[in-house]
């Protein structure tokens, strides 16, 4: 094929691709509208189709020309060959599932009729958000005006404690009311047991429209099991610079399982538009919504203007999850300049998700639904920034920076305003508290023993939570080079028990430490467990807990495949 024909074929393919991209843009905007730029999506789609169609179509055209150009019919079969390659691409994409997108959960119709005044339920989980970085928890450096305003309109619990400092398992506790040994997810990307009841299933049975909008791979339905009960489970993880609807185009569908086309997380501004779109579509019924924002997780890369909010200049140091893993493995302290920069960028991420929450609340106010919405803002776990020689990570640490999370609840008709609840609340107690405040009575409450304590404190009977143990365990240590989980590795987890002003940590079978959190809130002065009656009793309670749950049958139910492990590696959870 001579140079002119190459040029003409490429230009023809480019124009055909533009037309095909325009058709795809119109079709997708009609069926899957998002509150994002239609012009940007149309431009990106047309350019994508034009470049791929022109480039790929030229290959069979060139092959056909080489072998058949000297035949009488040779030049006649080149254009059909060119178009055939384009058709094959489209058919391949149409027949490829989209594993990371909205999905509808098929289930039985509601078993109960919904009350006329049933409230909306909105649970916002902020990944890797430590409590002491919110203004309401005493931070005067980081700006979190939305969280502070919500706290003034409701309650905030001083010590909300995560059961495990990893994403999959802690979210499983939030939405089942069970600790990790009970629901079965004790490591990232290990799903809950099939017979475990979720909050979404309970609310769907009571006539609620249920929607989840998540932003990171560890809580996708394939690896968490948390999609059960949700009508919509939006997990379309896309690169920040690519319009999310492009992942539905036929050219990209077949690539969503590979490399850069399958990111492990998405930013908050990709999560908010589908939430508001779904709310607009379900304004006729009470809604149970879960919005998950991954942004405070390392690497800390807040967008403008939050990247300059505390740093005031361009970042100097590269951020790499593998570098942080090596630092924590070897016990090497990073340069102080790097530590300071990362802390300021983390603060920027915190302010960014605070702004995202403001966007959601303003939408509810504009819909005139806020007064009848039960809003809960919490986190799956915290983050160790520069404490205890453990830097910018969380999974292998049981100190308070990794476990203590915000817990803010607002419900104007039932929850007292501007109240700070002292004492501690394990995340496992949230589910039953939500049921009772929403006048939902599931057949079996998971945490009846502590429900009344939390419920009565939130509704104004008292200002202190007591008699609540919080058990926690680390989430690392299961994945080896062979990626084989085992009961032995489960037993090698660190464990802790926390009871208001005291904590006991079992680092292994022989190493234990106690902490008096009232006298030593930074956990810098470990105590001998057997030197104090309270610590000794707590230690025995923790030992009994471990014996109960670290038995046969606690091995993770399935071994993650290579694609799952790759996503966890991108997030820094495994080597």
Secondary structure, DSSP 8 states (H G I E B T S, - for coil): --HHHHHHHHHHHHHHHHHHHHHHHHHHHHHS--SS-HHHHHHHHHHHHHHHHHHHHHHHHHHHHHHHTTSTTHHHHHHHHHHHHHHHHHHHHHTS--SSS--B------SS---TT--EEEEEEETT-BGGGSGGGT-SSS--HHHHHHHHTSEEEEEEE-SBSSHHHHHHHHHHS--HHHHS--STT----TT---HHHHHHHTT-EEEEE--BGGGSHHHH-TTTT-SEEE-----TTS-GGGGGSHHHHTTTTSGGGS-SB--HHHHHHHHHHHHHHTTTS-EEEEEEE-TTSSS----TTGGGTTT-S---S---HHHHHHHHHHT----HHHHHHHHHHHHHHHHHHHHHHHHHHHHHHHTT-GGGEEEEEEES---BSSSTT--SB-TT--SHHHHEE-EEEE-TTTS-SSEEEEEEEEGGGHHHHHHHHTT---SS-TTHHHHHHHHHHHTTS-SEE-S--EEEE---S---TT----HHHHHTS-EEEEETTEEEEE-SSS-EEEEETTT-TT--S-B-GGGSHHHHHHHHHHHHHHHHHSSTT-S-SS---HHHHHHHHHTTS--
